[in-house]
């Protein structure tokens, strides 16, 4: 499904425009300066191009662009995956507004969207070939991508393989460069590890050592406190337990008179039981707490060893167990990094995997290069370059790269007998335009977008060649929607539909308008393109002849 509708409000010099578009081949013509590319500029903006305040018509607060496209399954799936509505049977509507301060807002089917989301949809909707398309033919990355697209080649696995090889290569190079210092570092870590192995600090041990040391250091005080407490609680006739027993006897003797005494006696009985438990524990501590100078000395030495090691490693004593673990891990990592044989094996394996993947890409490119060379060469014959030849050359590289084991270059011979040379060294601008057009037409036949746009790519040609270009686009229009901005009457005469851009004068200044023309109006437009603003019987007759011979 193709581009169906375009609506502009206050865009550049367009005040208001609502235009329906149709399948087939459509041309857009108009006088120089009328704004023939205005629809293309607006379309690119609604498809996510960068916006600024200059697109807002002078005197207006904002411009608005709406484009509608037929809904395709791939587009509907994308919309659903990204949270946009995709009603069955309804068109896809893209909308963008830009205010006079350059702020932009966008919508997809009525829901707010970002410019990047519009761009993501663009490749599914429109394929635009600009009037300077030939310039990309001199850029190695663009040329390679064009060939890969023609071959329908996915190079993601190749890029992943290259990344894996480079990581293995960097690891090997780093290990090799560290060989001079790695032994010194290993010895340092081994010596540190020996210190820690000797102490063997365990998690939680520092806290337990301090607790035990405190008990031994204050053993006599602990014993004295236990004995004093026992004496107060249970050792003589004036102890707490004796007094509680007396209180219990008094309450129990009178509880048959006062029931409340029974409750109080029960509470005292519970307190007596708790005191007896405390006395039992105190007796245990008093009998088992010993003065042990040897054990205290051993604890002092252990704690001192902890403090000394912590001081050397500039960390708190309680952090020693983790530091021990860190040293073990660092030494293990160093041993692995020093394993040159293992790293060399990993690098060789990654390189072999990369070369295998790159060879598959090379074979696909070689096959596609032959097909593209033949197809573009054939297209050149009808574009005023009879006997010319186009070649896609693959230039091997000494080392694999992320894009493969070759660079891609386009060579061309403009006429029979000449030696193909890089496209960038072809002298004639007209030849460059025609070569770019031949490539665009050839590669467009395998494109996915339902709408194909040529924006003045026919500059530098004329006569019979222009007629051939028009026929090529008309043939393309049988399978895909084609729109061409052109100044050539021979191209315009081949179109199924004709749009004319006019610059008009109004009270608010110059404005552009786009209208559908047919019949006599179209003949007059072709006559103007043939002979200028002054229409003559000859130019009108020539225009009629062009239409008859082109349809």
C-alpha positions, 0 to 999 in steps of 0.5 A: 500500500502506497502514499495516499494523502498529503496535507500541509498547513503554513509550511514554508510558502504553502498556506494550505494544501490537501492532496490525494496521491495515487498508484502508478507513476506521478510527476511533479513539475513547475517553474524554477523557484516555484517549489517543486521539491516542497512535497518531498521536503514536507514528506521527509520532515513528517518521516522524522527529518530534523526540524527548525523554525525556518519551515514555518511560513512567515507570519504563522505560529506553526506549520503542520504536516499530515501524511497518510499511507496504506497499512501494510502487514509489516507496518501494522506489526511494528505499530503493535510492537511499539504500542500504537493503534493499527485499526484494520482497514484504516490508513497509517497517519503520520502528523508533525507540527513545528512552531515558530521557535523550532519546537516539534511534536509528532503523532502516529495514528493519533498517539504522541511519537518521537522523531526517531520513531518516525524515522524507524517507519520511513524505510518501510514506507518510502525510498527517496533518491535525491538529485545528488545521489551520485555523491554517495557513490564515492563513499566506500561505506555507502557503496558497500551498503548499497551492494549488501542491500542489493544482495539482501545480505545481513552482516550482523554475524560478521560484525559480532565475529569481528568484535569477538576477534578484536577482544581476543586480540586485545587480551593477547596483546595486553598479556604480551605487553605485560610480560616484563612486569607480570612476574614481579606482580606475581611474586608480590601477590604470592608474598602477600598471599603467604602472609594471609595464608599464615594468619588465615583470618576468618570472617567474624573472627576479629569480633570474636577475638575481641570478645574473648580477650575482654573476658580473659582480661577482666576474669577476676572482676567477673568472678568477684561480681558473680560471687557478690551477686550470689551473696546478695541473692542466696548466701545468708539469712538476710539474702533476697531469697530468704526475705522472699520466702518469709514474704511468701509464708506471710501471704500464704497464711492469710490468703484464705481470708484475702484472695488477692494475697494468693495472686501476690504470692503467685507473683512472688513465687515466679520471681523466686524461680527467676532469682534461683535461675540467676543464682544457678547461672552465676554459680556456673560463671563463678566456677568456670571463669578462670584466670588464664594468663597463657590464653590471654597472652595467646589472644594478645599475640593473635590480635597483634598479628591482625593489627599488624597485617591490617596496618601493612595493607592499610585497611581495618582489621575486620576487612582482612578476610575480604582482602585475603579473598581479593588477593587470591582472585587477583593472583588467579586472574594474573595467572590466567592473563599470563597464559599466553598459550591459551590466549594465543589459542583463543585469538587463533580460534576467533580469527578463524571464525571471523575468516569463515564468516567473512568468506561467506559474506565475500561469496555473497558479495561476489555473486551480487556484484556480478548481477549488479554490474550486468543490470546497471550496464544494461540500464546505461545503454538506454541512458546515452551511454551506449557501449559503456560498462559498469563494474562492481570491484571487490578489493581484498584487504590484508586483514579482516575488518568489521565489514569484511575482507574487502572494500567495494568500489564502483567503476565505470567506462562511459563508452565502448573501448574505455577503461573502467575507472572509479566513479568519483574520477568520471569527469562529466557531471551528466555521466555521474547523474546518469550512472546514479540514475541507472543504479537507482532504477536497478536497485529500486526494483528490489526495495521494500518500500512501496513508494519510490521518489526521484527528486530531480535525479534526471539533471544533466540529461535530455532528448531521447535519454530523457524519454528512456528515463521516463519509460523506466519510471513508468515501468517501475510505476506498474509495480510500485508507486513512483513520484518524480520531481522533474524539469524534463517534458520527456519524463513528465509525458510518461507519467500516469498522473501529473502534479503542477507546482505554481507560485502565486501572489497574495496579500500575504506574499508569495505562496505555492500551490500544487494542483492535479492537471490533465487534458489540455492543462497538462498539454500546456504545462508540457509545452511550457517545459518544452519552449518556455512561458510563451506557448506556440502551436508548435510547442503544443503540438510537440507536447501532444506528440510526447503524450501520445508516444509515451503512453 
